[in-house]
Amino acid sequence: MGAGNWTGWTDDILEVLRVIGLSKGDQFTLADVYLSENLLKRLHPNNNNITAKIRQQLQILQDFGVIQFVDNNGLYVLVKNIE
């Protein structure tokens, strides 16, 4: 069962991955994405569960074939170009 539909939040997380400078095949961690928590809080001031939302959006990106989970330690790999 998927995590949901692509939304503006999904776009925001994809932009975070772009800002990190990832290319197809690059690995990143959940902690890397969590570094954007303060920015995302400014973009979404009414959301008090930013880290949970980040995880949800990463699941959506996996469902859409953009990223893959590598392990249960928060490691991911980008499988599509996101320029």
QUIVENSUL-V760659 format. One record per pair of residues at least 4 apart in sequence whose ideal C-beta (glycine too) atoms are under 8 Angstrom apart, sorted by sequence separation. I is the first residue (numbers start at 0). J is the second residue. D is the distance in Angstrom with one decimal. If there is no record, write none. Layout:
{{I,J,D} {I,J,D}}
//
This chain:
{{5,9,4.6} {6,10,7.4} {7,11,6.4} {8,12,6.6} {9,13,6.3} {10,14,6.4} {11,15,6.7} {12,16,6.8} {13,17,6.6} {14,18,6.3} {15,19,6.5} {17,21,7.3} {21,25,4.4} {27,31,4.6} {28,32,7.6} {29,33,6.2} {30,34,7.1} {35,39,5.5} {36,40,6.2} {37,41,6.8} {38,42,6.5} {39,43,5.9} {40,44,6.7} {48,52,5.8} {49,53,6.4} {50,54,6.7} {51,55,6.4} {52,56,6.3} {53,57,6.5} {54,58,6.7} {55,59,6.7} {56,60,6.4} {57,61,6.5} {58,62,6.4} {59,63,6.4} {61,65,7.2} {70,74,4.9} {77,81,6.7} {5,10,7.7} {16,21,5.1} {27,32,7.0} {60,65,4.3} {61,66,5.4} {69,74,4.1} {21,27,6.0} {40,46,7.3} {43,49,7.3} {46,52,6.0} {60,66,4.7} {61,67,6.2} {68,74,7.6} {69,75,6.0} {39,46,7.9} {61,68,6.2} {68,75,5.9} {69,76,5.5} {19,27,6.3} {67,75,6.7} {40,49,5.5} {43,52,7.6} {57,66,6.5} {66,75,5.0} {67,76,5.3} {39,49,5.3} {66,76,6.6} {16,27,7.1} {66,77,5.6} {67,78,5.4} {19,31,6.0} {65,77,7.1} {66,78,6.2} {19,32,7.8} {36,49,5.1} {39,52,7.5} {65,78,6.7} {66,79,8.0} {36,50,6.6} {39,53,7.2} {64,78,6.5} {65,79,4.9} {64,79,6.4} {16,32,7.5} {65,81,6.9} {15,32,5.9} {18,35,7.6} {33,50,6.2} {36,53,7.3} {35,53,7.8} {57,75,6.8} {12,32,6.9} {15,35,4.5} {33,53,6.5} {32,53,5.5} {15,38,7.8} {15,39,7.7} {29,53,7.6} {29,54,7.3} {32,57,6.9} {11,39,6.3} {29,57,7.4} {11,42,6.2} {11,43,7.8} {8,43,7.3} {12,53,6.4} {26,69,6.6} {30,73,6.4} {8,52,6.2} {12,56,4.1} {29,73,3.4} {11,56,7.6} {12,57,6.7} {28,73,5.0} {29,74,8.0} {28,74,5.8} {29,75,7.4} {8,55,7.9} {9,56,5.1} {13,60,6.8} {27,74,7.8} {28,75,7.2} {8,56,5.3} {12,60,6.6} {26,74,6.0} {27,75,5.5} {26,75,6.7} {27,76,7.8} {9,59,5.2} {16,66,7.8} {26,76,5.0} {27,77,7.1} {9,60,6.6} {25,76,7.1} {26,77,7.9} {3,55,6.9} {13,65,7.1} {24,76,6.8} {25,77,5.2} {2,55,5.3} {6,59,8.0} {24,77,6.8} {2,56,7.9} {5,59,6.3} {23,77,5.7} {24,78,7.7} {4,59,7.5} {22,77,7.0} {23,78,6.7} {2,58,3.6} {3,59,5.8} {21,77,4.8} {23,79,6.3} {1,58,7.5} {2,59,4.8} {23,80,4.9} {1,59,7.2} {5,63,6.5} {22,80,7.3} {23,81,8.0} {2,62,6.1} {21,81,6.9} {1,62,4.4} {16,77,6.6} {17,81,5.7} {16,81,6.0} {17,82,7.6} {13,81,6.0}}
//
